[in-house]
Amino acid sequence: PLPKIDVHEPALHRELKPLMNRGADMTKAADGFRSAEQFATVAYASHNTGVPFVVLKHRVLDEGRTLTSAIRESQPAADATSEVQRARAEARSTILSIGS
């Protein structure tokens, strides 16, 4: 199991900040996510697919969509399922590195 890390954990923000637009407010970016894994997965998916983080966050948190469908809507040519698996693996790796 993954270590329990808060979405507002400074180490998590340091790891994810390079994935965000320069000057991103990491506290605001993290707001609303129910887990560090969910936050990190959306951040990695955004970075990897080029879909803006705020767009993915809005579709997942506000519209209640799956990350796969949120990516598919913006990037129909992308393999959304593979992108989500890749982003989740990267997120888990990041969380394990922080929590160990």
C-alpha positions as CSV (number, residue, x, y, z in Angstrom):
1,P,0.0,0.0,0.0
2,L,1.0,3.6,-0.6
3,P,2.1,5.7,2.4
4,K,-0.5,8.2,3.6
5,I,0.6,11.6,2.3
6,D,-1.5,14.7,2.5
7,V,-2.3,16.6,-0.7
8,H,-0.7,19.6,0.9
9,E,2.5,17.8,1.9
10,P,5.4,20.2,0.9
11,A,7.5,17.4,-0.4
12,L,4.7,16.4,-2.8
13,H,4.4,20.0,-4.0
14,R,8.1,20.1,-4.6
15,E,8.0,16.9,-6.7
16,L,4.9,18.0,-8.8
17,K,5.8,21.7,-9.2
18,P,8.0,21.1,-12.3
19,L,5.0,19.4,-14.0
20,M,2.9,22.6,-13.6
21,N,2.9,25.9,-15.3
22,R,5.6,28.2,-14.0
23,G,4.2,30.2,-11.0
24,A,1.5,27.7,-10.3
25,D,0.0,28.0,-6.8
26,M,0.5,24.5,-5.5
27,T,-1.9,24.9,-2.6
28,K,-4.7,25.9,-5.0
29,A,-3.7,23.1,-7.4
30,A,-4.0,20.5,-4.6
31,D,-7.3,21.8,-3.3
32,G,-10.2,19.5,-3.8
33,F,-8.3,16.3,-4.4
34,R,-9.2,13.5,-2.0
35,S,-5.7,11.9,-2.1
36,A,-2.1,12.6,-3.0
37,E,-2.3,9.8,-5.5
38,Q,-5.3,11.4,-7.3
39,F,-3.6,14.9,-7.3
40,A,-0.3,13.5,-8.6
41,T,-2.0,11.3,-11.2
42,V,-3.8,14.3,-12.7
43,A,-0.6,16.4,-12.6
44,Y,1.4,13.7,-14.5
45,A,-1.4,13.1,-16.9
46,S,-1.6,16.8,-17.7
47,H,2.2,17.0,-18.2
48,N,2.4,13.9,-20.3
49,T,-0.6,14.6,-22.6
50,G,-0.3,18.4,-22.8
51,V,-3.9,18.9,-21.6
52,P,-3.9,21.8,-19.2
53,F,-4.0,20.7,-15.5
54,V,-6.9,23.1,-14.7
55,V,-8.9,21.4,-17.5
56,L,-8.3,17.9,-16.3
57,K,-8.8,18.9,-12.6
58,H,-12.1,20.6,-13.5
59,R,-13.4,17.6,-15.5
60,V,-12.4,15.1,-12.8
61,L,-13.4,17.1,-9.6
62,D,-16.2,19.4,-10.8
63,E,-17.8,17.3,-13.5
64,G,-17.2,13.9,-11.8
65,R,-15.6,12.4,-15.0
66,T,-13.0,9.8,-15.1
67,L,-9.5,10.9,-15.9
68,T,-9.6,8.7,-19.0
69,S,-12.7,10.4,-20.4
70,A,-11.3,13.8,-19.4
71,I,-8.1,13.1,-21.5
72,R,-10.1,11.6,-24.3
73,E,-12.2,14.7,-24.7
74,S,-9.2,17.0,-25.2
75,Q,-6.9,14.5,-26.9
76,P,-9.0,12.1,-29.0
77,A,-5.9,10.7,-30.7
78,A,-4.2,9.8,-27.4
79,D,-4.5,6.4,-25.9
80,A,-6.2,7.8,-22.8
81,T,-6.2,4.4,-20.9
82,S,-2.5,4.0,-21.3
83,E,-1.9,7.6,-20.4
84,V,-3.8,7.2,-17.1
85,Q,-1.9,4.0,-16.3
86,R,1.4,5.7,-17.0
87,A,0.4,8.8,-14.9
88,R,-0.8,6.6,-12.0
89,A,2.5,4.6,-12.0
90,E,4.5,7.9,-12.0
91,A,2.3,9.2,-9.2
92,R,2.7,6.1,-7.1
93,S,6.5,6.1,-7.6
94,T,6.6,9.8,-6.5
95,I,4.5,9.1,-3.4
96,L,6.6,6.0,-2.5
97,S,9.8,8.1,-2.8
98,I,8.4,10.8,-0.5
99,G,6.9,8.4,2.1
100,S,9.9,6.2,2.5
